[in-house]
Amino acid sequence: MIADLISLFGMQFLGNSLYQYTLALGLFLAIFLGLHLLLLVLRNRLRVFARKTKTQADDALLRILDKKHPLEYMGIALYIALQTLTLDPLLSKVIFIGFLALMTYIVIDAISALLTSFLQRITADENRQAAAPILLNLTVIGKALLWLFGIFIVLSNAGIDITSLIAGLGIGGIAVALALQNILSDLFSSFAIHFDKPFLVGDLIVVGDKTGVVEKIGIKTTRIRAVQGEEIVFANKQLTEAQIQNFKKMRERRVVFSIGVTYETPYQLLQEIPALLRSIIERQQTVRFDRAHFARFDSSALTFEVVYYVLSDNYKVYMDIQQQINFAILQAFTERNISLAYPTQTLYLQPASPAPNKPAPE
């Protein structure tokens, strides 16, 4: 009986005995079950650990392990088990290429899952949701480059010369870049806007003679809602090259205005006007007075210049304060009989001098 078993296990099939096939099968099952149990233990431990921490790294690793399919570690176990057998060189190379492709897939899939997790973490923050489209496109580009790199690795190990393929892709990439020059320029400008953050969604900005609130920062264009109500679309490249005034980042507003009185105003009242203007402004809320001076002699007015600061970035607050100041100035000037100047012209007529008497003719 034992002799029969020894004879049976000694039978040769495709260059290997039945005993070698049995050992390979046992090794395959041991590695497969070992990897399966290892992943099961790691998942359970990570779930317990992830509940106790607020970090995102353990959650991302748990999602990667949950995505692992039994066929993936079955392929790893099969490759290791087949190494104990004597195989045809061509078949061995095919098996190696298949194993390399499997490992490349596992690594790239894990990196892609990390990139996706990073994107989800960024978009979960309300302050960074405006950058989500840009980061999404960066993630897609990154994943495409990873898969392209993985394919090149597999093809290179399969004995295929990829030099000409890379050269062809390089020439094609240059042609595409030239054709899409304007689009790529706007794309990179959107990256610059995202990382430099000259403005965010909701900011009130001025670009040239256009003023509005930023509504969307896209891949190619940025859209703002003008104060008149219409939507204005800017190319991102145009915004990176333009001078932008961002009123959202303004902590206080400097206000300069002038007021003119008539030349007939008595000198004593003129001296009282700066102190009067100061008292009017200092009575306002959220205002810091700076100065009030008799600034200049204009063609039809004696002009006073006033400077103060509104301690708010809200334009409506500024206009409400300026309105109250204007009303108070009108009331104070009326009570003191101070006349506000307006453009006038005074024509002075000088009587002509009498002609000299001519001597009478003889």
Buried (B, 14 or more C-beta within 10 A) or exposed (E): EEEEEEEEBEEEEEEBBBBBBEBBEEBBEEBBEEBBEEBEEBBEEBBEBBEEEEEBEBBBBBBBBEEBEEEBBBBBBBBBBBEEBEBEEEEBBEBBBBBBBBBBBBEBBBBBBBBBBBBBEBBEEEEBEBBBBBBBBBBEEEBEEBBEEBBBBBBBBBEEEBEEBEEEEEEEEEEEEEEEEEBBBBBEBBBBBBEEEBBBBEBBBBBEEEBBBBBBBBBBBBBBBEEEEEEBEBBBBBBBEBEBEBBEEBEBBEBEBEBBBBBEBEEEBBEEBBEBBBEBBEEBEBBEBBEBEBBEEEEBBBBBBBBBBBEBBBBEBBEBBBEBBEEBBEEBBEEEEBEBBEEEEEEEEEEEEEEEEEEEEE
